[in-house]
Amino acid sequence: MKWVKKLLLKWVVSYVLGYLKEGSMEKIRIKLAGIKTYLIALAAIVGVVVAWTNGAMETSVAIKAIIEAILAITIRAGIDKKVV
């Protein structure tokens, strides 16, 4: 069974290295150029809602965390605007 693990590992490594050809990371970076902050803030809001729903977080703390995520989005939008 060791040979199966080695073969599988070799296949996965070759697939990943083939995917990460020269310039592909730059393409990914360009695609994510304006939305990284929004994705993180959205993930934070979803995490807060899940934690609040499960009872792991009080309502006031959840509201505060959601407001902070929204503030991060608005600060990012303010920084992104070009001043003429």
DAMOQUI-V183598 format. One line per field, one symbol per residue. ss: DSSP state (2 for helix, 1 for strand, 0 for the rest). phi: phi as a letter, one per 40 degrees, with the letter a starting at -180 (. if undefined). psi: psi as a letter, one per 30 degrees, with the letter a starting at -180 (. if undefined). Layout:
ss->???
phi->???
psi->???
This chain:
ss->022222222222222222200002222222200002222222222222222222000022222222222222222222220000
phi->.cccccccccccccccccccccgcccccccccdbbcccccccccccccccccccgcaccccccccccccccccccccccccccc
psi->fefeeeeeeeeeeeeeeeehlkfeeeeeeeegeggeeeeeeeeeeeeeeeeeefgfkleeeeeeeeeeeeeeeeeeeeefkkk.
